[in-house]
Amino acid sequence: MPPSSARARSDDAFVGSPLEEYRENFGLIHREVRRILAPRGLLVSEAGALKLAAGSPVRPSEVAERLGVTASAATQLVDRLERRGLLRRTRDPEDRRAVVLVLTPSGRRLFRATAREVRAMLDGVAEEMSPDGRRALVRGAAELHRALDRWHAGVQA
């Protein structure tokens, strides 16, 4: 297999790293998701916010935390989605001082349609993999998650 562009660069700090390879491959999936979202005028972060609000009302601070963006960026993202009529801010029924985000009917329709298309793409890609490859991917992702947890615990200690 020819070396990836990242591996070919001698100044790359990740040369030979399996996690760099993973990052590059995840980037390919990310690019396909962006391709699906673009005709709908959605960014990946906006689709992520819709997904969070689709489950149950969510606070803007949770959107920021879960998407890994600043509170200011989350506010701007929510403002854009609200202007488009895809979600709305409302008072939290459990804490009237707090605001939660809920999908509007058009936001729910857009989220469902987009989620179906993304799921179909992911399922199609998974079908192209061997069963052993799919199992290895799941095991590797679980191990990566555990390693990140251990790394964070060590860094914060």
Buried (B, 14 or more C-beta within 10 A) or exposed (E): EEEEEBBEEEEBEBEEEEEBBBEBEEEEEEEBBEEBBEEEEBEEBBBBBBBBBBEEBBBBEBBBEBBEBEEEBBBEBBEBBBEBEBBBBEEEEEEEEEBBBBBBEEBBEBBEEBBEBBEEBEEEEEEEEEEEEEEEBEEEEEEEEEEEEEEEEEEEE
